[in-house]
């Protein structure tokens, strides 16, 4: 929904629902979205995020009948799409994904074709007044970045997609935006890394020249096109796990001229003082199909663990004072989870910044791990959870 006052559109990510192919996505849309809209928006238009896997994107991109079915559903229910999650390529719910969630990465033809399919779908199903965003992976898993050739390949494939977006706008009049999402343990991870990569690679003179050739544009137009079509998704949870000051982080992006196409509200687990009791409780969260990147602050130093199990093992081998922030998405409206807390404070910081100086037209809540929470936190159904989160974020801004 449009929040008004220049604050942008707010919705939740349908990544929380089964959507590994078009049939699953369709069933999730018709099952849950009308219920959420009825409780949150009433007779107002309601914005939608589509979780488009490669399978679903291929189906929709190549089947006008199914796209028309989607458009009719949206129109009949007074809904509009303004963003798509095209981060996980394949299955995401009910199967172990871990670091494979980044594969195929941005050096591959599969990732490029997938993203182009998503762009084509959005150009057709979105309203003319919407510039939809494609949420995509942070280029690749950092341990697999073995040299400058990998980085150069990332850049080449991204620019090929941007060239398609330029062509798409010329052909359809629709502006579709590609938004890369920094995440712990990925090539794009910290805000400083994102600024460095955009400045020296994606927004460089060489990139402008390459896009000009690919898209048959004058240099001046290619420079503008890069910034119009290429930016980031800012997941507040990810940067909070990195111990970043959120306001300072956002200001760096503003100062560097890197657009935040989507501001994503998500909270991580936060254990200010790690104790054995907290660890015993945390073990219930550790049994998960997702990565649980954990950054530890100990004796003034940051230690990094790909999964929280590794952090737990290190603590039990050598106990002592430390702080943990763990990449497990938890309800944004909660601050206290008993033995530990959440990084809700980072969301509050980001929303204060946004309320003071709006930096994105697209806001989205991304809590997809309700199924892995302890039973005492499961007090309703998914519609109730989603609505509580939307109400909380809207309350912070209005």
C-alpha positions as CSV (number, residue, x, y, z in Angstrom):
1,X,0.0,0.0,0.0
2,X,1.1,3.6,-0.6
3,X,2.0,5.1,2.8
4,X,1.7,8.7,1.5
5,X,3.8,11.6,2.5
6,X,6.5,10.4,0.1
7,X,7.3,7.4,2.3
8,X,6.7,4.8,-0.5
9,X,4.9,1.5,-0.7
10,X,4.8,-1.1,2.0
11,X,4.1,-4.8,1.7
12,X,5.5,-8.2,2.9
13,X,7.6,-10.7,1.0
14,X,5.7,-13.7,-0.4
15,X,9.0,-15.6,0.1
16,X,7.3,-16.7,3.4
17,X,4.8,-18.8,1.4
18,X,5.4,-21.9,-0.8
19,X,6.4,-20.6,-4.2
20,X,9.0,-22.8,-5.8
21,X,7.1,-23.0,-9.1
22,X,4.2,-21.1,-10.7
23,X,1.5,-23.5,-9.4
24,X,2.7,-23.1,-5.8
25,X,3.0,-19.3,-6.1
26,X,-0.5,-19.0,-7.6
27,X,-2.0,-21.1,-4.8
28,X,-0.2,-18.9,-2.2
29,X,-1.3,-15.7,-3.8
30,X,-5.0,-16.6,-4.0
31,X,-4.9,-18.2,-0.5
32,X,-3.2,-15.5,1.5
33,X,-3.1,-12.1,-0.2
34,X,-6.8,-11.4,-0.2
35,X,-6.9,-12.2,3.6
36,X,-4.0,-9.9,4.3
37,X,-5.3,-7.1,2.2
38,X,-8.8,-7.3,3.9
39,X,-7.2,-6.8,7.3
40,X,-4.5,-4.3,6.4
41,X,-5.8,-2.2,3.4
42,X,-9.5,-2.6,3.4
43,X,-10.8,-0.7,0.3
44,X,-7.4,0.7,-0.5
45,X,-5.1,-0.7,-3.1
46,X,-2.5,-3.2,-1.8
47,X,1.0,-3.6,-3.0
48,X,2.4,-7.1,-3.7
49,X,5.8,-8.8,-3.8
50,X,6.1,-11.8,-6.1
51,X,8.6,-14.5,-5.1
52,X,9.6,-15.6,-8.6
53,X,11.8,-18.7,-8.7
54,X,13.6,-19.5,-12.0
55,X,10.9,-22.1,-12.7
56,X,8.0,-19.7,-12.1
57,X,9.7,-16.8,-14.0
58,X,10.3,-19.1,-17.0
59,X,6.6,-20.2,-17.0
60,X,5.2,-16.7,-16.8
61,X,7.7,-15.1,-19.2
62,X,6.7,-17.7,-21.8
63,X,3.0,-17.9,-21.2
64,X,0.8,-14.8,-21.8
65,X,-2.3,-16.7,-20.7
66,X,-0.8,-17.2,-17.2
67,X,0.3,-13.6,-17.0
68,X,-3.2,-12.5,-17.9
69,X,-4.6,-14.8,-15.2
70,X,-2.2,-13.1,-12.7
71,X,-3.2,-9.6,-13.9
72,X,-6.9,-10.4,-13.6
73,X,-6.4,-11.6,-10.1
74,X,-4.6,-8.4,-9.2
75,X,-7.2,-6.2,-10.8
76,X,-10.1,-8.1,-9.3
77,X,-8.6,-7.7,-5.8
78,X,-7.4,-4.1,-6.2
79,X,-3.7,-5.2,-5.9
80,X,-0.6,-4.1,-7.7
81,X,2.9,-5.6,-8.0
82,X,5.9,-3.4,-7.3
83,X,8.7,-5.8,-6.5
84,X,9.8,-9.3,-7.1
85,X,12.2,-11.5,-5.1
86,X,14.5,-13.2,-7.6
87,X,17.2,-14.1,-5.1
88,X,16.7,-17.8,-4.6
89,X,17.0,-19.5,-8.0
90,X,15.4,-22.8,-7.1
91,X,13.6,-24.4,-4.2
92,X,13.6,-22.4,-0.9
93,X,11.0,-23.9,1.4
94,X,11.2,-27.3,2.9
95,X,14.6,-28.2,1.5
96,X,18.2,-27.6,2.8
97,X,19.5,-24.5,0.9
98,X,22.4,-23.1,3.1
99,X,25.1,-21.5,0.8
100,X,23.5,-23.0,-2.3
101,X,21.0,-20.2,-2.1
102,X,23.5,-18.0,-4.0
103,X,23.8,-20.5,-6.8
104,X,23.9,-20.1,-9.7
105,X,25.7,-16.9,-9.0
106,X,26.1,-13.8,-11.1
107,X,28.9,-15.2,-13.3
108,X,26.4,-17.7,-14.9
109,X,24.2,-17.6,-17.9
110,X,21.5,-19.2,-15.7
111,X,21.3,-16.2,-13.3
112,X,21.3,-13.8,-16.3
113,X,18.5,-15.5,-18.1
114,X,16.5,-15.9,-14.9
115,X,16.8,-12.2,-14.1
116,X,15.8,-11.2,-17.7
117,X,12.7,-13.5,-17.5
118,X,11.7,-11.8,-14.2
119,X,12.1,-8.4,-15.8
120,X,9.9,-9.3,-18.7
121,X,7.2,-10.6,-16.4
122,X,7.3,-7.4,-14.3
123,X,7.1,-5.2,-17.4
124,X,3.9,-6.9,-18.4
125,X,2.1,-7.3,-15.0
126,X,3.0,-4.0,-13.3
127,X,1.0,-0.8,-13.6
128,X,2.5,1.9,-15.9
129,X,3.1,4.2,-13.0
130,X,5.2,1.6,-11.1
131,X,9.0,1.1,-11.5
132,X,9.3,-2.4,-10.1
133,X,12.5,-3.7,-8.5
134,X,14.1,-7.1,-8.9
135,X,15.7,-8.3,-5.7
136,X,18.7,-10.3,-6.5
137,X,21.7,-12.1,-4.9
138,X,24.8,-10.3,-3.7
139,X,26.7,-11.6,-6.8
140,X,28.1,-14.7,-5.1
141,X,29.3,-16.5,-2.0
142,X,32.5,-14.8,-0.9
143,X,34.6,-18.0,-0.5
144,X,34.0,-18.8,-4.1
145,X,35.3,-15.4,-5.3
146,X,38.8,-16.7,-6.3
147,X,40.1,-13.8,-8.3
148,X,39.5,-10.6,-10.2
149,X,38.2,-12.7,-13.2
150,X,35.2,-13.7,-11.1
151,X,34.5,-10.1,-10.2
152,X,34.8,-9.1,-13.9
153,X,32.4,-11.8,-14.8
154,X,29.9,-10.6,-12.2
155,X,30.1,-7.1,-13.7
156,X,29.7,-8.3,-17.3
157,X,26.6,-10.3,-16.6
158,X,25.0,-7.6,-14.6
159,X,25.6,-5.1,-17.4
160,X,24.0,-7.5,-19.9
161,X,20.9,-7.5,-17.8
162,X,20.9,-3.7,-17.5
163,X,21.2,-3.5,-21.3
164,X,18.1,-5.6,-21.5
165,X,16.3,-3.3,-19.0
166,X,17.2,-0.4,-21.2
167,X,15.8,-2.2,-24.3
168,X,12.7,-3.2,-22.3
169,X,12.0,0.4,-21.4
170,X,12.4,1.5,-25.0
171,X,10.0,-1.2,-26.2
172,X,7.4,-1.1,-23.4
173,X,7.8,2.2,-21.7
174,X,8.3,0.4,-18.3
175,X,11.3,1.0,-16.1
176,X,12.4,-2.2,-14.3
177,X,15.2,-1.8,-11.7
178,X,17.8,-4.4,-10.7
179,X,18.6,-4.3,-7.0
180,X,21.5,-6.3,-5.6
181,X,21.3,-7.3,-1.9
182,X,24.4,-7.3,0.3
183,X,24.5,-10.2,2.8
184,X,27.0,-11.6,5.3
185,X,29.6,-14.0,3.8
186,X,28.9,-12.8,0.3
187,X,30.9,-10.8,-2.2
188,X,28.7,-7.8,-1.5
189,X,28.5,-7.8,2.3
190,X,29.3,-4.6,4.1
191,X,28.1,-1.1,3.0
192,X,31.7,-0.1,2.3
193,X,32.1,-3.1,0.0
194,X,28.9,-2.3,-1.8
195,X,30.0,1.4,-2.3
196,X,33.4,0.3,-3.5
197,X,32.0,-2.2,-6.0
198,X,29.4,0.2,-7.4
199,X,31.9,3.0,-7.6
200,X,34.8,1.2,-9.2
201,X,33.0,-1.4,-11.2
202,X,29.3,-0.9,-12.0
203,X,29.4,2.9,-12.2
204,X,32.9,3.1,-13.6
205,X,33.8,4.7,-16.9
206,X,34.5,1.3,-18.3
207,X,31.0,0.1,-17.3
208,X,29.4,3.1,-18.9
209,X,31.3,2.5,-22.1
210,X,30.3,-1.2,-22.1
211,X,26.6,-0.5,-21.5
212,X,26.7,2.2,-24.2
213,X,27.8,-0.5,-26.7
214,X,25.5,-3.2,-25.4
215,X,22.4,-0.9,-25.4
216,X,23.4,1.3,-28.4
217,X,23.3,4.4,-26.3
218,X,25.3,7.6,-26.2
219,X,27.8,7.7,-23.3
220,X,25.8,10.4,-21.4
221,X,22.6,8.3,-21.7
222,X,24.4,5.1,-20.6
223,X,25.7,6.8,-17.5
224,X,22.1,7.9,-16.6
225,X,20.7,4.5,-17.5
226,X,23.1,2.7,-15.1
227,X,21.9,4.7,-12.1
228,X,18.2,4.5,-13.2
229,X,18.2,0.7,-13.5
230,X,20.9,-0.5,-11.0
231,X,20.9,-0.1,-7.3
232,X,20.6,-2.2,-4.1
233,X,18.2,-3.8,-1.8
234,X,19.0,-2.7,1.8
235,X,18.2,-5.5,4.2
236,X,18.4,-3.9,7.6
237,X,18.9,-7.3,9.3
238,X,22.0,-8.0,7.2
239,X,23.8,-4.8,8.0
240,X,22.8,-5.0,11.7
241,X,24.4,-8.5,11.8
242,X,27.6,-6.8,10.5
243,X,27.5,-4.4,13.5
244,X,27.0,-1.4,11.2
245,X,25.6,1.9,12.4
246,X,22.4,1.9,10.2
247,X,22.0,5.6,9.9
248,X,25.7,6.0,9.0
249,X,25.5,3.1,6.5
250,X,22.4,4.6,4.8
251,X,24.1,8.0,4.6
252,X,27.1,6.4,2.9
253,X,24.9,5.1,0.1
254,X,23.2,8.5,-0.3
255,X,26.6,10.2,-0.4
256,X,27.8,7.7,-3.0
257,X,24.7,8.2,-5.2
258,X,23.7,4.5,-5.0
259,X,19.9,4.2,-5.0
260,X,18.1,2.0,-2.5
261,X,15.5,0.6,-4.7
262,X,14.0,-1.4,-1.8
263,X,14.3,-0.9,2.0
264,X,13.8,-4.3,3.6
265,X,12.6,-4.5,7.2
266,X,13.9,-7.6,8.8
267,X,15.3,-8.4,12.3
268,X,18.0,-10.8,13.4
269,X,18.7,-12.6,16.6
270,X,20.8,-10.6,19.1
271,X,22.5,-12.0,22.1
272,X,24.1,-9.1,24.0
273,X,25.7,-11.4,26.6
274,X,26.2,-15.0,25.5
275,X,25.5,-17.4,28.4
276,X,25.1,-21.2,28.5
277,X,21.4,-20.7,29.1
278,X,21.1,-18.5,26.0
279,X,23.1,-21.1,24.0
280,X,20.9,-23.9,25.1
281,X,17.9,-22.0,23.9
282,X,19.6,-21.0,20.7
283,X,20.2,-24.6,19.8
284,X,16.5,-24.9,19.0
285,X,16.9,-22.2,16.3
286,X,20.0,-23.8,14.9
287,X,18.2,-26.7,13.4
288,X,17.4,-25.0,10.1
289,X,17.6,-25.4,6.4
290,X,19.0,-21.8,6.0
291,X,22.4,-20.3,6.6
292,X,22.7,-18.8,10.1
293,X,25.7,-16.5,9.6
294,X,26.8,-15.3,13.1
295,X,29.1,-12.4,13.9
296,X,30.6,-12.4,17.3
297,X,32.1,-9.4,19.2
298,X,34.7,-10.7,21.7
299,X,37.4,-8.6,23.4
300,X,36.9,-5.8,20.9
301,X,37.3,-8.1,17.9
302,X,34.8,-9.4,15.4
303,X,34.8,-13.2,14.7
304,X,32.8,-14.7,11.9
305,X,30.9,-18.0,11.7
306,X,29.1,-19.3,8.7
307,X,26.5,-21.1,10.9
308,X,25.5,-20.5,14.5
309,X,26.3,-24.1,15.2
310,X,30.0,-23.2,14.7
311,X,29.6,-20.2,17.1
312,X,28.0,-22.5,19.7
313,X,30.9,-25.0,19.4
314,X,33.5,-22.3,19.8
315,X,31.7,-21.0,22.9
316,X,31.4,-24.4,24.5
317,X,35.0,-25.1,23.9
318,X,36.1,-21.8,25.3
319,X,33.3,-20.0,27.3
320,X,33.6,-16.4,28.2
321,X,32.0,-13.0,27.6
322,X,30.9,-12.2,24.0
323,X,28.1,-10.8,21.9
324,X,26.4,-12.5,19.0
325,X,24.2,-11.3,16.1
326,X,22.8,-14.2,14.1
327,X,21.2,-14.1,10.6
328,X,17.9,-15.7,11.5
329,X,14.9,-13.5,10.5
330,X,12.6,-13.0,13.5
331,X,9.4,-11.0,13.9
332,X,10.1,-7.3,13.4
333,X,7.7,-6.3,16.1
334,X,9.5,-8.2,18.8
335,X,12.4,-6.9,20.8
336,X,12.6,-9.5,23.6
337,X,12.8,-13.2,22.9
338,X,13.4,-14.4,26.5
339,X,17.0,-15.5,26.7
340,X,18.0,-13.1,24.0
341,X,16.8,-10.1,22.0
342,X,16.5,-9.0,18.4
343,X,18.0,-6.2,16.2
344,X,14.7,-4.4,16.1
345,X,16.6,-1.3,17.1
346,X,18.2,-1.3,13.7
347,X,14.9,-1.2,12.0
348,X,13.8,1.6,14.2
349,X,16.9,3.5,13.3
350,X,16.4,3.0,9.5
351,X,12.8,4.0,9.6
352,X,13.6,7.2,11.5
353,X,16.1,8.0,8.8
354,X,13.6,7.2,6.1
355,X,10.9,9.2,7.8
356,X,13.2,12.2,8.0
357,X,14.7,11.8,4.5
358,X,12.8,9.3,2.4
359,X,15.3,7.2,0.5
360,X,13.2,4.5,-1.2
361,X,9.8,4.2,-2.8
362,X,9.7,0.5,-1.9
363,X,9.5,-0.9,1.6
364,X,9.1,-4.6,2.3
365,X,9.0,-6.8,5.4
366,X,10.9,-10.1,4.9
367,X,10.3,-12.6,7.7
368,X,10.3,-16.0,6.1
369,X,11.3,-18.2,9.0
370,X,8.1,-18.4,11.1
371,X,8.1,-22.2,10.7
372,X,11.4,-22.5,12.6
373,X,10.5,-20.4,15.6
374,X,10.0,-22.0,19.0
375,X,6.4,-23.1,19.7
376,X,5.9,-20.4,22.3
377,X,6.2,-17.7,19.6
378,X,3.7,-19.4,17.3
379,X,0.6,-17.8,18.6
380,X,-1.5,-17.5,15.4
381,X,-1.5,-18.2,11.7
382,X,0.7,-16.7,9.0
383,X,-1.9,-14.1,8.0
384,X,-2.0,-12.8,11.6
385,X,1.8,-12.8,11.8
386,X,2.1,-10.8,8.5
387,X,-0.5,-8.3,9.5
388,X,1.1,-7.7,12.9
389,X,4.4,-6.9,11.1
390,X,2.8,-4.6,8.6
391,X,0.9,-2.8,11.3
392,X,4.1,-2.4,13.4
393,X,6.2,-0.9,10.5
394,X,3.4,1.4,9.4
395,X,3.1,2.6,13.0
396,X,6.7,3.5,13.1
397,X,6.3,5.7,10.0
398,X,2.9,7.2,10.6
